Amino acid sequence: MPWLEALAEAGLPAVLIREPTLSWVTLRRVSSVPIPHVFVHTKNPHAGQLHLPLHGPGQIGRSCHDEADVDAAFRDGAHYALLSPVWRPTSKPADVRPTLGLTRFLDCAGDRPVFALGGVDTARYHTLRARGARAAVSGALFGTASPQHAADVLKGFLQTAP
């Protein structure tokens, strides 16, 4: 909880909880942290990797790994998609999947609400935002040494965002 509390205080607009072993009690505590949008990642054999709202508006998202996944997510009614890996994920150093890169990501996203995920640092974040794209950040925040350092990093993302 200290990480989420520090990030909430720094202005984190949303968080996706990807911890499948968290208890309901812990998830309820997470939902009390003052972050506007809190989603829980879940796997469904018929619908894929879903992001269900725990707190905030009832938007449903989906994790995607290629353009066909993104197309299917929106065809099935998703409100947004996370598309990864755009660059080599810092949170998964052993990940050897091919990356999309900026141009392929932008082509797959088009004008839809698709968030780039994987290897998003501040420079890449600003490049994405300058191109009108959305981005999600994981390793750049949760790979830091402390909750306060993560909050400082987040402020760097938010202060210079267009």
URVENDA-V461778 format. One record per backbone hydrogen bond with DSSP energy under -1.0 kcal/mol. NH is the residue of the N-H (numbers start at 0). CO is the residue of the C=O. If there is no record, write none. Layout:
# URVENDA-V461778
((NH	CO) (NH	CO))
This chain:
# URVENDA-V461778
((4	0) (5	1) (6	2) (7	3) (8	4) (9	5) (10	7) (11	6) (14	36) (16	38) (21	18) (26	22) (27	23) (28	24) (29	25) (30	26) (31	28) (32	29) (34	32) (36	12) (37	54) (38	14) (39	51) (40	16) (41	49) (43	47) (47	43) (49	41) (50	60) (51	39) (53	37) (54	37) (58	56) (60	50) (61	79) (62	48) (63	81) (69	65) (70	66) (71	67) (72	68) (73	69) (74	70) (75	71) (76	73) (77	72) (78	59) (80	112) (81	61) (82	114) (83	63) (85	116) (86	117) (94	91) (99	84) (100	85) (104	100) (105	101) (106	102) (107	103) (108	104) (109	105) (111	108) (113	111) (114	80) (115	133) (116	82) (124	120) (125	121) (126	122) (127	123) (128	124) (129	125) (130	126) (131	128) (132	127) (135	115) (140	137) (141	137) (142	138) (143	140) (149	145) (150	146) (151	147) (152	148) (153	149) (154	150) (155	151) (156	152) (157	153) (158	154))
